[in-house]
Amino acid sequence: MPNQNHRRAVLRNSLKAAGVYLVLGAAWIFFSDRFVEGMAFDPETLTTLQTYKGWFYVFLTALLAFFLWYRFQSRLE
């Protein structure tokens, strides 16, 4: 059974990971919006590019979550 120090370390590391995700996610949204807005001027193309950008973000974060979970499970074994 984990002791109190171990639980605090897990909580601290989880908060750090969430903070990094928050900062990187916000930066992605901010900068990728500016980039896409410079690529298209008509609303239809802009909407399409924003949709692709969103799907790319979902794919990338799902891939990251998979590898982090895989690494976590490997350490448990």
N, C-alpha and C positions, 0 to 999 in steps of 0.2 A: 504494500500500500504506500503510495507516495506521501512524503512528508510535506510539511507546510512550505519549506524553502523550495522544494521541487515544484509545487503548485504555483508559487509566485513566479518562478522562472518561466514556467510554461505560459502563464498569463502575460508576463512581460514580453516574451518572444512572440506570442500571438498578437499582442497590441502593436508591436514593431512591424510585423508582417502586414497587418491591416493598414497601418500608417503609410507604409511604402506603397501598398496597392492604391490607397487613396490618392497619394501625391502623383504617382505615375498615371493613374486613370484620369485624373483631372488634367494633367499635362497633355495626355493623348487627346482628350476631347478639345481642349483649347487650341493646340497647334494643328491637329488634323482638320478641324473646322476651317481654320485660316487657309490651310493648304488647298482643301477642296473648293473653297469659295474662289480661289484664284484660278482654278482649272475650268470652271464652268460658269456661264453667265445666264443661261436660260433655266427656268425653274425645274423643268422636267429632268434635264441632265444633272442638275444639282441634287435633286431628290434621289436619283439613281445612285450617284456617287456617295451620298450620305448613307444610303442603305447598304452599299457594299462596304463602306468604312465601318458601319456598325456590326455587320456580320464578321468582318475580319477581327474586330475587337473581341467579339464573343468567342470566336474560334481560338484566338491567341490566349485569352484568359482561361478557357477550358483546357487547352493544352498545358498551360502552366499549372493549373490545379491538378491535372492528372499526374504530371511529373513530381510535384510536391507530395501528393498523396502516395505515389509509388515509393518515393524515397522514405517517407514516414513509415510505411508498412514494412519496407526492407529493413529499416533500423529496428523495428519491433521484433523481427524474426532473429 
